[in-house]
Structures are given as C-alpha cells and as structure tokens.
Amino acid sequence: MVIKCCIRYFTFQFDQLEIEQANLKNYIQNIDVGMSKESYYNMCEQLGTDPNDGVIPIDFDDLTFQSQDALIVFQYLRDEWDHMNGIYLGKDLSNIKFIFELLDIAKDNWLVIIQLLNYIVEIRIKKINKKKR
C-alpha cells in the first residue's frame, strides 16, 4: 500500500515538473521575442482574429511559485563562461544555499527549484551558444 502511494506521489510530482518545464520554456521563449498576453491580444485585435487559448503567452504571474522563485534565483546567480572559446557554461551554483536563505525560500521547495533552475540553465545554454556559432 505504501509503495503504491509513493509511486503515485512521485508520478504526480514528475508530471507536474514536466508541465512546469513546458510553461517555463513557453515563458522564456515569449520573453525573448517580447510577446506578452497584452501584446498577443493587441495583435489578435489588429488581425481581426480570436485569441487561441493554446497559444496565449504565459506571464510571470501564471507560473507556480516554485517557477517564479527559480527565475528569481536564476537572476542572482553568476554566469560561467569558457573565456578561451566564448562558450556559455551556465550558472555558478556555489552560493545557491545563501541565495535560498536570503530570499527566505522554504527548504521543502529547494529540490524542485533546483530542478527547474537546471532546466532554465539548459534552455539558456542552448540559446546563447547557438547565437555564438
């Protein structure tokens, strides 16, 4: 019984994490091109089309608190570069505990935030290094 409950719980956690990762990717892509809900609605109004619920950009307020915290922590972390080749390596996580404590983030959320943070870093590494080529 306990094993089945744990499996269901972790399956739920994994599913939620995938949904949040998709929302984060959508949010980051829309921020990169300057698309917000307001600009999307203005574009639809100018084109005379109805907004499509599946295409409406996600705003910062639409993200979960863990995703919002991950984006805030991301801004505080220092970038790591390979200076010889100009390749972006990601973020320096050496002071992440200090940042979590500074922002008063509950320890229960640290693991989820780090997972989301690693996903954000992965997206940024691909995007920045693609521009460099």
N, C-alpha and C positions, 0 to 999 in steps of 0.2 A: 504494500500500500504506500509506504513512504517513498519507495523508489519511483513508483508511478507518479506521485505528486511532484517529486523533484524533476523528473523528466518533463512533465507538463510545464512546470515553472520555467525551466531553462529553455524549453522550446518557445514559450511565450516571450522570454527575455530576448532570445535570438531573433524572433520575428519582429519584435519592437525595435531592436537595434537596426535591423535591415530597413525598416520603414523610416527611422530617423536618419540613417545614412542617405537614403534616397531624397529625403526632404532637405538635408544639408547640401547635397550635390546640386539640387534644384536651386536652392537659395544662393549658393556661391556662383553658379553659372549666371543667374539673373543679376546679381550684384556686379559681376564682371562686365556685363553688357549694359548696365544701367536701367534694367527693367524692374519696375515695382508694380504693385497692384494698381496704383493710381495711373501710372503711365500706360499700363495694359488696358485699363478701362477707357482712357482717353483715346488710345489707338483704335479700340473697337468702335468707339463712338464716331471717330473720324472716318473709319472704313464702312460704317453702317452695318456692322455685324454684331451678333450677340456674343457675349463672353462665353467661352467654353470652360466649364468647371475643371476639366482635367489639365488645362493649360495655364490657368491663373497662377501668376508667380507667388511664391511663398515669401512672406515678410518675416522679419526677425521675431515679431510678436506671435507668429503662427507656430514657431518652433517650441519644443518642450524646454523646460528649464535647464535640463542637462545639456541640450544642444546650445542653448544660449550661453551657459557657463563655459562650454567648450570653446565657443567662438571668442568669448572674453579672455579666457586663459591663453588662447592662441595669440592674441594681440600682445600679451605681456611677455611671451617667450621670445628669446633671442634667436635670430636666424643663423643657420650654419651654412657656410659656403666652402667649396673647394676652390681656393683662391688661384691655384695654378691653372685650372681648367674653366673656372667660372661656372661651375655646376652647383645648383642649389641642392643642399643635402637635407633640409628640413629644419626642424626647431631643436634647440638645446633644451632637453628636459631635466637638466641637473638641478634646477631650482623650482621644480613644479610643486613640491610639498610646501615651500614657502609661499608660493602664489595661492595655492589652495587655502592655506591658513589666513593669508592676507585678505582674500575675498570671502572668508568665512563660509566655505563650501563644506557641507556635511560629509564626513568620511564615508558614509554609505554610498555616496554618488561618485566617489573618486574613480572607481574602476570603469564605470560607464563613461564618465567624462574623458578618461584617458583613451578609451577605445574610440570614442567619437573624435577626439583630438588627433589620434593617429590617422583616422580616415581623412580629416581635413588636411593634414600634412601631406598625405598621399596624393590628394587632388592637387594641391599647390605644387608639389614636386613635379608632377606630370605637366602641369600647365606652364610653369616657369621654364623648365628645361626644354619643353617643346618650342617655346619662343626663342630660346638661345640658339637653336640649330639653324 
